Amino acid sequence: MKLLSLKMCLTCLVVLAFSLPFIYPQYGSGFLEELEMLGVGGAVALFAVFLVFVYFYCRDLSRTLALVSPERRAAAPGSVWLMFLIPYNFVEDFFIVHNVARSIEREAAANPQLNDLRGNGLFSGIGWCVAQIVSLAPGMIGKTASLIAIILWAVHWRFVRQVNTRLASAPGRERPTDASAVPSQLLP
């Protein structure tokens, strides 16, 4: 309960950051400038494309957790779908990335398929989460952080896909069912 309360308080800070361009327009329009440039139709289309990418990213994260032995999982495969709860996801993303990294690390300690793995994805994962938060800042700081977040997100996603390929190709390994890729069970 304390952790959920902390997450909700931090989410309130994210909402405040989102609202800064409305409260203090003199400091810059932040993400509103990009929305203005795109127009309503362009902004809706960009957001829809973004959600499609998030869906496939979440599916891969869920697959990672499903491929990790249940006793080594730090979270249930379905928990990654909390990334769709905007603006709560800005906070929850840190926990999702951390749990996936912990699960990969635990699996790597016992699974020879991951012996030569470089890291557990935590650096790029937390990196994109931090950059995502900083991207809410107005001006060049926010724009630069947005670009960094996208790059680190892509790096993390590539890492996760590599882990999935290795784990799925393990001898005698059953492929997870499609049920592991849907938010049917959010808790471990």
C-alpha positions, -999 to +999 in steps of 0.1 A: +000+000+000+029+024+008+045+017-026+012+024-044+008+056-024+043+066-034+036+058-071+004+079-070+022+109-054+049+107-081+022+105-107+007+137-094+041+153-100+041+140-136+006+156-140+020+188-127+049+186-152+024+180-180+004+211-169+034+235-167+030+248-202-006+258-193+003+273-159+036+291-170+034+296-208+062+322-205+087+294-200+078+277-232+051+256-246+068+222-242+050+194-259+022+218-269+044+233-295+048+199-313+011+193-311+004+227-326+028+220-355+011+187-362-025+199-359-052+178-343-052+151-370-015+148-370-012+146-333-039+119-331-022+099-358+012+102-341-003+092-308-019+062-324+013+051-340+031+056-307+006+033-289+011+006-316+048+007-308+041+006-271+019-024-276+046-044-294+072-033-268+049-045-240+043-077-258+081-083-260+085-074-223+057-098-214+073-125-235+106-120-216+089-125-183+070-155-196+103-171-209+120-166-176+115-195-152+086-186-128+108-189-097+132-162-112+105-137-123+104-104-104+069-097-118+041-114-137+042-112-175+009-093-175+023-065-153+040-048-182+006-037-196+005-010-169+025+010-194-008+019-210-021+037-179-012+073-188+001+093-169+007+066-142+030+049-167+056+076-163+063+063-128+054+026-133+078+023-163+107+025-138+094-005-119+086-025-150+121-020-164+136-028-131+116-060-127+124-072-162+161-065-156+160-084-123+143-113-139+169-114-167+197-112-142+183-141-122+177-162-153+212-154-166+227-168-134+212-202-140+206-204-178+236-210-201+217-194-230+224-160-213+260-167-202+277-141-225+249-115-221+263-080-215+243-066-187+206-070-179+191-040-198+187-018-167+209+010-179+191+016-212+158+009-195+161+033-167+178+057-191+148+060-213+125+063-183+145+092-169+147+109-203+110+104-207+104+124-175+129+151-185+112+154-219+083+171-202+105+201-196+099+230-220+123+242-246+155+225-259+159+204-228+126+187-233+132+182-270+167+168-265+154+145-237+127+132-260+152+122-286+174+106-260+144+087-246+135+073-281+171+062-287+174+045-253+140+029-257+150+014-290+183+002-275+164-014-246+138-030-269+166-045-291+182-059-260+149-074-248+143-090-282+178-105-281+171-120-247+138-134-260+155-150-290+181-167-268+155-179-242+131-192-269+158-211-286+169-230-255+168-268-260+137-283-246+122-249-241+084-246-246+073-214-262+050-194-240+014-194-250-003-163-265-019-158-231+014-146-217+012-116-241-021-102-227-028-084-195-047-113-179-027-114-147-011-083-134+003-096-101+031-122-096 
